[in-house]
Amino acid sequence: MKMNLSDECQFAIAMFEEYKYIKGISGKEALKLFDKYGLYSYLVDSYPYLHIFGSRYIVMDMDDYMKKCDAKAC
């Protein structure tokens, strides 16, 4: 049975992989960050704006989002 994922979900999964690669961290470490900061939801919700940018820009945006969350407790 083939599962069809939305473009937004595919984007969030791809950015999870890109985040691991760019940051040089394990899947386990990345998963902790994605869970702690709600990055999957952030990426899905921001898909219309972010999907046109390159991976490095999006990773920087994700880092900025996490810093803002730390400052105001997202």
Predicted model as a PDB file, atoms N, CA, C, CB and O in Angstrom, pLDDT in the B-factor column:
MODEL        1                                                                  
ATOM      1  N   MET A   1       0.840  -1.181   0.000  1.00 63.00           N  
ATOM      2  CA  MET A   1       0.000   0.000   0.000  1.00 63.00           C  
ATOM      3  C   MET A   1       0.884   1.243   0.000  1.00 63.00           C  
ATOM      4  CB  MET A   1      -0.955  -0.001   1.217  1.00 63.00           C  
ATOM      5  O   MET A   1       1.742   1.399   0.869  1.00 63.00           O  
ATOM      6  N   LYS A   2       0.678   2.112  -0.959  1.00 70.00           N  
ATOM      7  CA  LYS A   2       1.453   3.329  -1.078  1.00 70.00           C  
ATOM      8  C   LYS A   2       0.820   4.432  -0.242  1.00 70.00           C  
ATOM      9  CB  LYS A   2       1.566   3.758  -2.543  1.00 70.00           C  
ATOM     10  O   LYS A   2      -0.388   4.664  -0.302  1.00 70.00           O  
ATOM     11  N   MET A   3       1.660   5.108   0.539  1.00 72.00           N  
ATOM     12  CA  MET A   3       1.179   6.196   1.379  1.00 72.00           C  
ATOM     13  C   MET A   3       1.535   7.517   0.701  1.00 72.00           C  
ATOM     14  CB  MET A   3       1.791   6.116   2.819  1.00 72.00           C  
ATOM     15  O   MET A   3       2.698   7.749   0.372  1.00 72.00           O  
ATOM     16  N   ASN A   4       0.571   8.361   0.494  1.00 85.00           N  
ATOM     17  CA  ASN A   4       0.803   9.670  -0.095  1.00 85.00           C  
ATOM     18  C   ASN A   4       0.898  10.715   1.008  1.00 85.00           C  
ATOM     19  CB  ASN A   4      -0.317  10.032  -1.093  1.00 85.00           C  
ATOM     20  O   ASN A   4      -0.057  10.949   1.749  1.00 85.00           O  
ATOM     21  N   LEU A   5       2.068  11.335   1.101  1.00 85.00           N  
ATOM     22  CA  LEU A   5       2.265  12.400   2.076  1.00 85.00           C  
ATOM     23  C   LEU A   5       2.063  13.744   1.402  1.00 85.00           C  
ATOM     24  CB  LEU A   5       3.668  12.315   2.715  1.00 85.00           C  
ATOM     25  O   LEU A   5       2.391  13.919   0.228  1.00 85.00           O  
ATOM     26  N   SER A   6       1.531  14.672   2.138  1.00 92.00           N  
ATOM     27  CA  SER A   6       1.348  16.017   1.596  1.00 92.00           C  
ATOM     28  C   SER A   6       2.708  16.652   1.312  1.00 92.00           C  
ATOM     29  CB  SER A   6       0.530  16.898   2.576  1.00 92.00           C  
ATOM     30  O   SER A   6       3.734  16.207   1.828  1.00 92.00           O  
ATOM     31  N   ASP A   7       2.701  17.685   0.496  1.00 93.00           N  
ATOM     32  CA  ASP A   7       3.935  18.415   0.208  1.00 93.00           C  
ATOM     33  C   ASP A   7       4.541  18.974   1.490  1.00 93.00           C  
ATOM     34  CB  ASP A   7       3.670  19.550  -0.792  1.00 93.00           C  
ATOM     35  O   ASP A   7       5.761  18.986   1.659  1.00 93.00           O  
ATOM     36  N   GLU A   8       3.680  19.433   2.386  1.00 95.00           N  
ATOM     37  CA  GLU A   8       4.146  20.006   3.645  1.00 95.00           C  
ATOM     38  C   GLU A   8       4.855  18.966   4.502  1.00 95.00           C  
ATOM     39  CB  GLU A   8       2.979  20.607   4.416  1.00 95.00           C  
ATOM     40  O   GLU A   8       5.893  19.255   5.097  1.00 95.00           O  
ATOM     41  N   CYS A   9       4.304  17.759   4.571  1.00 94.00           N  
ATOM     42  CA  CYS A   9       4.930  16.684   5.354  1.00 94.00           C  
ATOM     43  C   CYS A   9       6.246  16.251   4.732  1.00 94.00           C  
ATOM     44  CB  CYS A   9       3.987  15.480   5.469  1.00 94.00           C  
ATOM     45  O   CYS A   9       7.228  16.026   5.439  1.00 94.00           O  
ATOM     46  N   GLN A  10       6.267  16.136   3.414  1.00 95.00           N  
ATOM     47  CA  GLN A  10       7.513  15.776   2.736  1.00 95.00           C  
ATOM     48  C   GLN A  10       8.584  16.837   2.981  1.00 95.00           C  
ATOM     49  CB  GLN A  10       7.275  15.599   1.225  1.00 95.00           C  
ATOM     50  O   GLN A  10       9.754  16.508   3.177  1.00 95.00           O  
ATOM     51  N   PHE A  11       8.187  18.094   2.970  1.00 96.00           N  
ATOM     52  CA  PHE A  11       9.098  19.197   3.244  1.00 96.00           C  
ATOM     53  C   PHE A  11       9.664  19.099   4.660  1.00 96.00           C  
ATOM     54  CB  PHE A  11       8.382  20.538   3.050  1.00 96.00           C  
ATOM     55  O   PHE A  11      10.872  19.237   4.854  1.00 96.00           O  
ATOM     56  N   ALA A  12       8.805  18.863   5.643  1.00 96.00           N  
ATOM     57  CA  ALA A  12       9.246  18.768   7.035  1.00 96.00           C  
ATOM     58  C   ALA A  12      10.209  17.599   7.221  1.00 96.00           C  
ATOM     59  CB  ALA A  12       8.038  18.614   7.972  1.00 96.00           C  
ATOM     60  O   ALA A  12      11.199  17.726   7.941  1.00 96.00           O  
ATOM     61  N   ILE A  13       9.936  16.483   6.593  1.00 96.00           N  
ATOM     62  CA  ILE A  13      10.822  15.308   6.685  1.00 96.00           C  
ATOM     63  C   ILE A  13      12.163  15.609   6.028  1.00 96.00           C  
ATOM     64  CB  ILE A  13      10.166  14.068   6.018  1.00 96.00           C  
ATOM     65  O   ILE A  13      13.216  15.289   6.580  1.00 96.00           O  
ATOM     66  N   ALA A  14      12.121  16.224   4.850  1.00 97.00           N  
ATOM     67  CA  ALA A  14      13.364  16.574   4.157  1.00 97.00           C  
ATOM     68  C   ALA A  14      14.194  17.548   4.985  1.00 97.00           C  
ATOM     69  CB  ALA A  14      13.058  17.181   2.779  1.00 97.00           C  
ATOM     70  O   ALA A  14      15.418  17.434   5.039  1.00 97.00           O  
ATOM     71  N   MET A  15      13.535  18.498   5.625  1.00 97.00           N  
ATOM     72  CA  MET A  15      14.269  19.474   6.443  1.00 97.00           C  
ATOM     73  C   MET A  15      14.815  18.843   7.723  1.00 97.00           C  
ATOM     74  CB  MET A  15      13.362  20.656   6.796  1.00 97.00           C  
ATOM     75  O   MET A  15      15.837  19.290   8.243  1.00 97.00           O  
ATOM     76  N   PHE A  16      14.157  17.827   8.225  1.00 98.00           N  
ATOM     77  CA  PHE A  16      14.715  17.071   9.354  1.00 98.00           C  
ATOM     78  C   PHE A  16      16.051  16.468   8.938  1.00 98.00           C  
ATOM     79  CB  PHE A  16      13.730  15.954   9.829  1.00 98.00           C  
ATOM     80  O   PHE A  16      17.042  16.576   9.660  1.00 98.00           O  
ATOM     81  N   GLU A  17      16.071  15.838   7.777  1.00 97.00           N  
ATOM     82  CA  GLU A  17      17.305  15.227   7.267  1.00 97.00           C  
ATOM     83  C   GLU A  17      18.371  16.284   6.985  1.00 97.00           C  
ATOM     84  CB  GLU A  17      17.015  14.423   5.991  1.00 97.00           C  
ATOM     85  O   GLU A  17      19.542  16.088   7.311  1.00 97.00           O  
ATOM     86  N   GLU A  18      17.975  17.385   6.390  1.00 97.00           N  
ATOM     87  CA  GLU A  18      18.918  18.464   6.103  1.00 97.00           C  
ATOM     88  C   GLU A  18      19.481  19.062   7.382  1.00 97.00           C  
ATOM     89  CB  GLU A  18      18.244  19.551   5.274  1.00 97.00           C  
ATOM     90  O   GLU A  18      20.670  19.372   7.455  1.00 97.00           O  
ATOM     91  N   TYR A  19      18.630  19.223   8.390  1.00 98.00           N  
ATOM     92  CA  TYR A  19      19.082  19.778   9.666  1.00 98.00           C  
ATOM     93  C   TYR A  19      20.151  18.885  10.277  1.00 98.00           C  
ATOM     94  CB  TYR A  19      17.899  19.944  10.641  1.00 98.00           C  
ATOM     95  O   TYR A  19      21.181  19.369  10.747  1.00 98.00           O  
ATOM     96  N   LYS A  20      19.905  17.585  10.269  1.00 97.00           N  
ATOM     97  CA  LYS A  20      20.906  16.630  10.791  1.00 97.00           C  
ATOM     98  C   LYS A  20      22.225  16.790  10.052  1.00 97.00           C  
ATOM     99  CB  LYS A  20      20.400  15.170  10.660  1.00 97.00           C  
ATOM    100  O   LYS A  20      23.284  16.902  10.668  1.00 97.00           O  
ATOM    101  N   TYR A  21      22.151  16.798   8.733  1.00 97.00           N  
ATOM    102  CA  TYR A  21      23.350  16.848   7.904  1.00 97.00           C  
ATOM    103  C   TYR A  21      24.116  18.157   8.115  1.00 97.00           C  
ATOM    104  CB  TYR A  21      22.978  16.686   6.426  1.00 97.00           C  
ATOM    105  O   TYR A  21      25.326  18.132   8.341  1.00 97.00           O  
ATOM    106  N   ILE A  22      23.430  19.290   8.044  1.00 97.00           N  
ATOM    107  CA  ILE A  22      24.085  20.590   8.155  1.00 97.00           C  
ATOM    108  C   ILE A  22      24.675  20.803   9.542  1.00 97.00           C  
ATOM    109  CB  ILE A  22      23.101  21.705   7.834  1.00 97.00           C  
ATOM    110  O   ILE A  22      25.765  21.358   9.678  1.00 97.00           O  
ATOM    111  N   LYS A  23      23.964  20.366  10.560  1.00 97.00           N  
ATOM    112  CA  LYS A  23      24.429  20.543  11.938  1.00 97.00           C  
ATOM    113  C   LYS A  23      25.382  19.437  12.398  1.00 97.00           C  
ATOM    114  CB  LYS A  23      23.241  20.600  12.871  1.00 97.00           C  
ATOM    115  O   LYS A  23      26.037  19.570  13.432  1.00 97.00           O  
ATOM    116  N   GLY A  24      25.461  18.351  11.633  1.00 97.00           N  
ATOM    117  CA  GLY A  24      26.348  17.244  12.003  1.00 97.00           C  
ATOM    118  C   GLY A  24      25.919  16.548  13.277  1.00 97.00           C  
ATOM    119  O   GLY A  24      26.752  16.182  14.107  1.00 97.00           O  
ATOM    120  N   ILE A  25      24.613  16.365  13.431  1.00 97.00           N  
ATOM    121  CA  ILE A  25      24.091  15.717  14.640  1.00 97.00           C  
ATOM    122  C   ILE A  25      23.369  14.427  14.257  1.00 97.00           C  
ATOM    123  CB  ILE A  25      23.133  16.670  15.414  1.00 97.00           C  
ATOM    124  O   ILE A  25      23.051  14.187  13.093  1.00 97.00           O  
ATOM    125  N   SER A  26      23.127  13.619  15.263  1.00 97.00           N  
ATOM    126  CA  SER A  26      22.442  12.346  15.034  1.00 97.00           C  
ATOM    127  C   SER A  26      20.944  12.561  14.888  1.00 97.00           C  
ATOM    128  CB  SER A  26      22.726  11.366  16.179  1.00 97.00           C  
ATOM    129  O   SER A  26      20.415  13.621  15.220  1.00 97.00           O  
ATOM    130  N   GLY A  27      20.278  11.535  14.387  1.00 96.00           N  
ATOM    131  CA  GLY A  27      18.824  11.578  14.282  1.00 96.00           C  
ATOM    132  C   GLY A  27      18.177  11.734  15.648  1.00 96.00           C  
ATOM    133  O   GLY A  27      17.169  12.426  15.795  1.00 96.00           O  
ATOM    134  N   LYS A  28      18.762  11.089  16.639  1.00 97.00           N  
ATOM    135  CA  LYS A  28      18.217  11.163  17.994  1.00 97.00           C  
ATOM    136  C   LYS A  28      18.295  12.591  18.535  1.00 97.00           C  
ATOM    137  CB  LYS A  28      18.969  10.199  18.928  1.00 97.00           C  
ATOM    138  O   LYS A  28      17.348  13.086  19.146  1.00 97.00           O  
ATOM    139  N   GLU A  29      19.437  13.245  18.303  1.00 97.00           N  
ATOM    140  CA  GLU A  29      19.593  14.626  18.758  1.00 97.00           C  
ATOM    141  C   GLU A  29      18.628  15.554  18.029  1.00 97.00           C  
ATOM    142  CB  GLU A  29      21.035  15.098  18.549  1.00 97.00           C  
ATOM    143  O   GLU A  29      18.007  16.423  18.641  1.00 97.00           O  
ATOM    144  N   ALA A  30      18.509  15.365  16.729  1.00 97.00           N  
ATOM    145  CA  ALA A  30      17.594  16.192  15.940  1.00 97.00           C  
ATOM    146  C   ALA A  30      16.153  15.980  16.381  1.00 97.00           C  
ATOM    147  CB  ALA A  30      17.737  15.880  14.446  1.00 97.00           C  
ATOM    148  O   ALA A  30      15.389  16.939  16.487  1.00 97.00           O  
ATOM    149  N   LEU A  31      15.782  14.748  16.634  1.00 97.00           N  
ATOM    150  CA  LEU A  31      14.422  14.442  17.066  1.00 97.00           C  
ATOM    151  C   LEU A  31      14.087  15.138  18.381  1.00 97.00           C  
ATOM    152  CB  LEU A  31      14.239  12.934  17.210  1.00 97.00           C  
ATOM    153  O   LEU A  31      12.975  15.633  18.561  1.00 97.00           O  
ATOM    154  N   LYS A  32      15.048  15.173  19.296  1.00 97.00           N  
ATOM    155  CA  LYS A  32      14.822  15.872  20.569  1.00 97.00           C  
ATOM    156  C   LYS A  32      14.524  17.351  20.336  1.00 97.00           C  
ATOM    157  CB  LYS A  32      16.047  15.720  21.491  1.00 97.00           C  
ATOM    158  O   LYS A  32      13.623  17.917  20.955  1.00 97.00           O  
ATOM    159  N   LEU A  33      15.296  17.977  19.428  1.00 96.00           N  
ATOM    160  CA  LEU A  33      15.063  19.384  19.123  1.00 96.00           C  
ATOM    161  C   LEU A  33      13.718  19.598  18.438  1.00 96.00           C  
ATOM    162  CB  LEU A  33      16.182  19.922  18.246  1.00 96.00           C  
ATOM    163  O   LEU A  33      12.973  20.517  18.779  1.00 96.00           O  
ATOM    164  N   PHE A  34      13.417  18.737  17.465  1.00 97.00           N  
ATOM    165  CA  PHE A  34      12.152  18.867  16.740  1.00 97.00           C  
ATOM    166  C   PHE A  34      10.963  18.694  17.681  1.00 97.00           C  
ATOM    167  CB  PHE A  34      12.077  17.838  15.601  1.00 97.00           C  
ATOM    168  O   PHE A  34       9.957  19.390  17.542  1.00 97.00           O  
ATOM    169  N   ASP A  35      11.069  17.785  18.624  1.00 96.00           N  
ATOM    170  CA  ASP A  35       9.989  17.589  19.602  1.00 96.00           C  
ATOM    171  C   ASP A  35       9.910  18.752  20.591  1.00 96.00           C  
ATOM    172  CB  ASP A  35      10.194  16.272  20.364  1.00 96.00           C  
ATOM    173  O   ASP A  35       8.828  19.275  20.857  1.00 96.00           O  
ATOM    174  N   LYS A  36      11.057  19.151  21.132  1.00 95.00           N  
ATOM    175  CA  LYS A  36      11.088  20.212  22.144  1.00 95.00           C  
ATOM    176  C   LYS A  36      10.509  21.522  21.623  1.00 95.00           C  
ATOM    177  CB  LYS A  36      12.513  20.439  22.619  1.00 95.00           C  
ATOM    178  O   LYS A  36       9.772  22.208  22.330  1.00 95.00           O  
ATOM    179  N   TYR A  37      10.850  21.865  20.377  1.00 96.00           N  
ATOM    180  CA  TYR A  37      10.465  23.159  19.820  1.00 96.00           C  
ATOM    181  C   TYR A  37       9.283  23.099  18.853  1.00 96.00           C  
ATOM    182  CB  TYR A  37      11.634  23.761  19.123  1.00 96.00           C  
ATOM    183  O   TYR A  37       8.877  24.126  18.309  1.00 96.00           O  
ATOM    184  N   GLY A  38       8.739  21.931  18.639  1.00 95.00           N  
ATOM    185  CA  GLY A  38       7.615  21.808  17.721  1.00 95.00           C  
ATOM    186  C   GLY A  38       7.982  22.165  16.292  1.00 95.00           C  
ATOM    187  O   GLY A  38       7.203  22.797  15.579  1.00 95.00           O  
ATOM    188  N   LEU A  39       9.187  21.753  15.877  1.00 97.00           N  
ATOM    189  CA  LEU A  39       9.680  22.146  14.559  1.00 97.00           C  
ATOM    190  C   LEU A  39       8.907  21.521  13.409  1.00 97.00           C  
ATOM    191  CB  LEU A  39      11.122  21.783  14.436  1.00 97.00           C  
ATOM    192  O   LEU A  39       8.801  22.134  12.347  1.00 97.00           O  
ATOM    193  N   TYR A  40       8.368  20.329  13.583  1.00 96.00           N  
ATOM    194  CA  TYR A  40       7.558  19.748  12.508  1.00 96.00           C  
ATOM    195  C   TYR A  40       6.350  20.638  12.224  1.00 96.00           C  
ATOM    196  CB  TYR A  40       7.098  18.313  12.880  1.00 96.00           C  
ATOM    197  O   TYR A  40       6.062  20.948  11.068  1.00 96.00           O  
ATOM    198  N   SER A  41       5.656  21.041  13.258  1.00 96.00           N  
ATOM    199  CA  SER A  41       4.493  21.926  13.090  1.00 96.00           C  
ATOM    200  C   SER A  41       4.908  23.262  12.509  1.00 96.00           C  
ATOM    201  CB  SER A  41       3.777  22.140  14.428  1.00 96.00           C  
ATOM    202  O   SER A  41       4.231  23.806  11.637  1.00 96.00           O  
ATOM    203  N   TYR A  42       6.019  23.788  12.992  1.00 96.00           N  
ATOM    204  CA  TYR A  42       6.515  25.062  12.479  1.00 96.00           C  
ATOM    205  C   TYR A  42       6.792  24.972  10.979  1.00 96.00           C  
ATOM    206  CB  TYR A  42       7.787  25.483  13.231  1.00 96.00           C  
ATOM    207  O   TYR A  42       6.415  25.866  10.222  1.00 96.00           O  
ATOM    208  N   LEU A  43       7.451  23.894  10.551  1.00 97.00           N  
ATOM    209  CA  LEU A  43       7.784  23.734   9.131  1.00 97.00           C  
ATOM    210  C   LEU A  43       6.539  23.525   8.279  1.00 97.00           C  
ATOM    211  CB  LEU A  43       8.742  22.561   8.942  1.00 97.00           C  
ATOM    212  O   LEU A  43       6.425  24.093   7.193  1.00 97.00           O  
ATOM    213  N   VAL A  44       5.607  22.713   8.766  1.00 96.00           N  
ATOM    214  CA  VAL A  44       4.366  22.488   8.016  1.00 96.00           C  
ATOM    215  C   VAL A  44       3.579  23.791   7.890  1.00 96.00           C  
ATOM    216  CB  VAL A  44       3.502  21.403   8.704  1.00 96.00           C  
ATOM    217  O   VAL A  44       3.092  24.123   6.809  1.00 96.00           O  
ATOM    218  N   ASP A  45       3.454  24.525   8.993  1.00 96.00           N  
ATOM    219  CA  ASP A  45       2.707  25.789   8.974  1.00 96.00           C  
ATOM    220  C   ASP A  45       3.400  26.854   8.120  1.00 96.00           C  
ATOM    221  CB  ASP A  45       2.525  26.310  10.398  1.00 96.00           C  
ATOM    222  O   ASP A  45       2.736  27.690   7.508  1.00 96.00           O  
ATOM    223  N   SER A  46       4.727  26.822   8.081  1.00 96.00           N  
ATOM    224  CA  SER A  46       5.506  27.831   7.349  1.00 96.00           C  
ATOM    225  C   SER A  46       5.842  27.408   5.924  1.00 96.00           C  
ATOM    226  CB  SER A  46       6.785  28.128   8.092  1.00 96.00           C  
ATOM    227  O   SER A  46       6.513  28.142   5.197  1.00 96.00           O  
ATOM    228  N   TYR A  47       5.383  26.241   5.529  1.00 96.00           N  
ATOM    229  CA  TYR A  47       5.699  25.720   4.199  1.00 96.00           C  
ATOM    230  C   TYR A  47       5.459  26.721   3.068  1.00 96.00           C  
ATOM    231  CB  TYR A  47       4.890  24.489   3.944  1.00 96.00           C  
ATOM    232  O   TYR A  47       6.320  26.866   2.200  1.00 96.00           O  
ATOM    233  N   PRO A  48       4.317  27.415   3.047  1.00 95.00           N  
ATOM    234  CA  PRO A  48       4.075  28.340   1.928  1.00 95.00           C  
ATOM    235  C   PRO A  48       5.161  29.418   1.785  1.00 95.00           C  
ATOM    236  CB  PRO A  48       2.724  29.011   2.108  1.00 95.00           C  
ATOM    237  O   PRO A  48       5.406  29.914   0.685  1.00 95.00           O  
ATOM    238  N   TYR A  49       5.805  29.772   2.896  1.00 96.00           N  
ATOM    239  CA  TYR A  49       6.811  30.823   2.881  1.00 96.00           C  
ATOM    240  C   TYR A  49       8.227  30.280   2.741  1.00 96.00           C  
ATOM    241  CB  TYR A  49       6.708  31.644   4.134  1.00 96.00           C  
ATOM    242  O   TYR A  49       9.065  30.895   2.080  1.00 96.00           O  
ATOM    243  N   LEU A  50       8.499  29.139   3.354  1.00 96.00           N  
ATOM    244  CA  LEU A  50       9.870  28.627   3.421  1.00 96.00           C  
ATOM    245  C   LEU A  50      10.287  27.740   2.266  1.00 96.00           C  
ATOM    246  CB  LEU A  50      10.045  27.877   4.667  1.00 96.00           C  
ATOM    247  O   LEU A  50      11.475  27.679   1.949  1.00 96.00           O  
ATOM    248  N   HIS A  51       9.357  27.051   1.625  1.00 94.00           N  
ATOM    249  CA  HIS A  51       9.752  26.022   0.661  1.00 94.00           C  
ATOM    250  C   HIS A  51      10.503  26.567  -0.547  1.00 94.00           C  
ATOM    251  CB  HIS A  51       8.541  25.286   0.190  1.00 94.00           C  
ATOM    252  O   HIS A  51      11.135  25.807  -1.279  1.00 94.00           O  
ATOM    253  N   ILE A  52      10.439  27.870  -0.758  1.00 96.00           N  
ATOM    254  CA  ILE A  52      11.132  28.460  -1.907  1.00 96.00           C  
ATOM    255  C   ILE A  52      12.595  28.773  -1.621  1.00 96.00           C  
ATOM    256  CB  ILE A  52      10.426  29.722  -2.338  1.00 96.00           C  
ATOM    257  O   ILE A  52      13.343  29.119  -2.535  1.00 96.00           O  
ATOM    258  N   PHE A  53      13.010  28.655  -0.361  1.00 96.00           N  
ATOM    259  CA  PHE A  53      14.379  28.966   0.034  1.00 96.00           C  
ATOM    260  C   PHE A  53      15.241  27.708   0.065  1.00 96.00           C  
ATOM    261  CB  PHE A  53      14.395  29.650   1.401  1.00 96.00           C  
ATOM    262  O   PHE A  53      14.732  26.588   0.055  1.00 96.00           O  
ATOM    263  N   GLY A  54      16.549  27.916   0.102  1.00 96.00           N  
ATOM    264  CA  GLY A  54      17.496  26.810   0.186  1.00 96.00           C  
ATOM    265  C   GLY A  54      17.578  26.242   1.595  1.00 96.00           C  
ATOM    266  O   GLY A  54      17.151  26.871   2.564  1.00 96.00           O  
ATOM    267  N   SER A  55      18.129  25.056   1.687  1.00 96.00           N  
ATOM    268  CA  SER A  55      18.197  24.337   2.961  1.00 96.00           C  
ATOM    269  C   SER A  55      18.962  25.098   4.034  1.00 96.00           C  
ATOM    270  CB  SER A  55      18.835  22.992   2.755  1.00 96.00           C  
ATOM    271  O   SER A  55      18.537  25.138   5.188  1.00 96.00           O  
ATOM    272  N   ARG A  56      20.074  25.694   3.667  1.00 97.00           N  
ATOM    273  CA  ARG A  56      20.874  26.405   4.673  1.00 97.00           C  
ATOM    274  C   ARG A  56      20.109  27.603   5.247  1.00 97.00           C  
ATOM    275  CB  ARG A  56      22.206  26.877   4.058  1.00 97.00           C  
ATOM    276  O   ARG A  56      20.180  27.869   6.446  1.00 97.00           O  
ATOM    277  N   TYR A  57      19.393  28.307   4.407  1.00 97.00           N  
ATOM    278  CA  TYR A  57      18.583  29.429   4.884  1.00 97.00           C  
ATOM    279  C   TYR A  57      17.509  28.910   5.843  1.00 97.00           C  
ATOM    280  CB  TYR A  57      17.933  30.193   3.689  1.00 97.00           C  
ATOM    281  O   TYR A  57      17.282  29.500   6.899  1.00 97.00           O  
ATOM    282  N   ILE A  58      16.860  27.825   5.483  1.00 97.00           N  
ATOM    283  CA  ILE A  58      15.786  27.278   6.316  1.00 97.00           C  
ATOM    284  C   ILE A  58      16.336  26.798   7.654  1.00 97.00           C  
ATOM    285  CB  ILE A  58      15.070  26.122   5.589  1.00 97.00           C  
ATOM    286  O   ILE A  58      15.693  26.980   8.687  1.00 97.00           O  
ATOM    287  N   VAL A  59      17.509  26.193   7.646  1.00 97.00           N  
ATOM    288  CA  VAL A  59      18.133  25.761   8.911  1.00 97.00           C  
ATOM    289  C   VAL A  59      18.423  26.981   9.784  1.00 97.00           C  
ATOM    290  CB  VAL A  59      19.450  24.960   8.640  1.00 97.00           C  
ATOM    291  O   VAL A  59      18.196  26.941  10.993  1.00 97.00           O  
ATOM    292  N   MET A  60      18.921  28.061   9.186  1.00 97.00           N  
ATOM    293  CA  MET A  60      19.148  29.287   9.962  1.00 97.00           C  
ATOM    294  C   MET A  60      17.834  29.823  10.525  1.00 97.00           C  
ATOM    295  CB  MET A  60      19.828  30.362   9.089  1.00 97.00           C  
ATOM    296  O   MET A  60      17.784  30.291  11.662  1.00 97.00           O  
ATOM    297  N   ASP A  61      16.782  29.753   9.730  1.00 97.00           N  
ATOM    298  CA  ASP A  61      15.460  30.193  10.190  1.00 97.00           C  
ATOM    299  C   ASP A  61      14.990  29.322  11.362  1.00 97.00           C  
ATOM    300  CB  ASP A  61      14.429  30.136   9.025  1.00 97.00           C  
ATOM    301  O   ASP A  61      14.430  29.831  12.334  1.00 97.00           O  
ATOM    302  N   MET A  62      15.218  28.033  11.266  1.00 97.00           N  
ATOM    303  CA  MET A  62      14.838  27.124  12.350  1.00 97.00           C  
ATOM    304  C   MET A  62      15.612  27.455  13.620  1.00 97.00           C  
ATOM    305  CB  MET A  62      15.085  25.658  11.942  1.00 97.00           C  
ATOM    306  O   MET A  62      15.048  27.444  14.714  1.00 97.00           O  
ATOM    307  N   ASP A  63      16.903  27.748  13.477  1.00 97.00           N  
ATOM    308  CA  ASP A  63      17.712  28.135  14.638  1.00 97.00           C  
ATOM    309  C   ASP A  63      17.187  29.423  15.262  1.00 97.00           C  
ATOM    310  CB  ASP A  63      19.185  28.309  14.234  1.00 97.00           C  
ATOM    311  O   ASP A  63      17.108  29.534  16.486  1.00 97.00           O  
ATOM    312  N   ASP A  64      16.824  30.406  14.417  1.00 96.00           N  
ATOM    313  CA  ASP A  64      16.248  31.651  14.928  1.00 96.00           C  
ATOM    314  C   ASP A  64      14.939  31.386  15.669  1.00 96.00           C  
ATOM    315  CB  ASP A  64      16.012  32.644  13.779  1.00 96.00           C  
ATOM    316  O   ASP A  64      14.683  31.962  16.726  1.00 96.00           O  
ATOM    317  N   TYR A  65      14.115  30.508  15.101  1.00 95.00           N  
ATOM    318  CA  TYR A  65      12.843  30.154  15.739  1.00 95.00           C  
ATOM    319  C   TYR A  65      13.084  29.538  17.121  1.00 95.00           C  
ATOM    320  CB  TYR A  65      12.045  29.172  14.849  1.00 95.00           C  
ATOM    321  O   TYR A  65      12.386  29.867  18.080  1.00 95.00           O  
ATOM    322  N   MET A  66      14.071  28.646  17.221  1.00 96.00           N  
ATOM    323  CA  MET A  66      14.366  28.015  18.520  1.00 96.00           C  
ATOM    324  C   MET A  66      14.873  29.030  19.527  1.00 96.00           C  
ATOM    325  CB  MET A  66      15.397  26.896  18.353  1.00 96.00           C  
ATOM    326  O   MET A  66      14.536  28.947  20.708  1.00 96.00           O  
ATOM    327  N   LYS A  67      15.680  29.991  19.082  1.00 95.00           N  
ATOM    328  CA  LYS A  67      16.177  31.039  19.985  1.00 95.00           C  
ATOM    329  C   LYS A  67      15.015  31.884  20.505  1.00 95.00           C  
ATOM    330  CB  LYS A  67      17.215  31.940  19.261  1.00 95.00           C  
ATOM    331  O   LYS A  67      14.962  32.232  21.684  1.00 95.00           O  
ATOM    332  N   LYS A  68      14.080  32.209  19.599  1.00 93.00           N  
ATOM    333  CA  LYS A  68      12.911  32.985  20.016  1.00 93.00           C  
ATOM    334  C   LYS A  68      12.071  32.193  21.017  1.00 93.00           C  
ATOM    335  CB  LYS A  68      12.055  33.376  18.793  1.00 93.00           C  
ATOM    336  O   LYS A  68      11.531  32.755  21.970  1.00 93.00           O  
ATOM    337  N   CYS A  69      11.969  30.893  20.792  1.00 91.00           N  
ATOM    338  CA  CYS A  69      11.219  30.047  21.729  1.00 91.00           C  
ATOM    339  C   CYS A  69      11.884  30.010  23.093  1.00 91.00           C  
ATOM    340  CB  CYS A  69      11.086  28.627  21.180  1.00 91.00           C  
ATOM    341  O   CYS A  69      11.206  30.046  24.120  1.00 91.00           O  
ATOM    342  N   ASP A  70      13.206  29.939  23.107  1.00 86.00           N  
ATOM    343  CA  ASP A  70      13.921  29.946  24.375  1.00 86.00           C  
ATOM    344  C   ASP A  70      13.697  31.257  25.115  1.00 86.00           C  
ATOM    345  CB  ASP A  70      15.415  29.716  24.148  1.00 86.00           C  
ATOM    346  O   ASP A  70      13.587  31.273  26.341  1.00 86.00           O  
ATOM    347  N   ALA A  71      13.629  32.344  24.378  1.00 85.00           N  
ATOM    348  CA  ALA A  71      13.454  33.665  24.989  1.00 85.00           C  
ATOM    349  C   ALA A  71      12.048  33.877  25.532  1.00 85.00           C  
ATOM    350  CB  ALA A  71      13.772  34.747  23.980  1.00 85.00           C  
ATOM    351  O   ALA A  71      11.861  34.574  26.530  1.00 85.00           O  
ATOM    352  N   LYS A  72      11.048  33.268  24.869  1.00 83.00           N  
ATOM    353  CA  LYS A  72       9.671  33.503  25.325  1.00 83.00           C  
ATOM    354  C   LYS A  72       8.923  32.213  25.659  1.00 83.00           C  
ATOM    355  CB  LYS A  72       8.905  34.265  24.267  1.00 83.00           C  
ATOM    356  O   LYS A  72       7.716  32.248  25.898  1.00 83.00           O  
ATOM    357  N   ALA A  73       9.607  31.096  25.679  1.00 67.00           N  
ATOM    358  CA  ALA A  73       9.015  29.797  26.024  1.00 67.00           C  
ATOM    359  C   ALA A  73       7.821  29.453  25.129  1.00 67.00           C  
ATOM    360  CB  ALA A  73       8.578  29.793  27.488  1.00 67.00           C  
ATOM    361  O   ALA A  73       6.670  29.559  25.553  1.00 67.00           O  
ATOM    362  N   CYS A  74       8.101  29.043  23.898  1.00 70.00           N  
ATOM    363  CA  CYS A  74       7.053  28.679  22.931  1.00 70.00           C  
ATOM    364  C   CYS A  74       6.164  27.572  23.449  1.00 70.00           C  
ATOM    365  CB  CYS A  74       7.672  28.252  21.614  1.00 70.00           C  
ATOM    366  O   CYS A  74       5.236  27.151  22.759  1.00 70.00           O  
TER     367      CYS A  74                                                      
ENDMDL                                                                          
END                                                                             
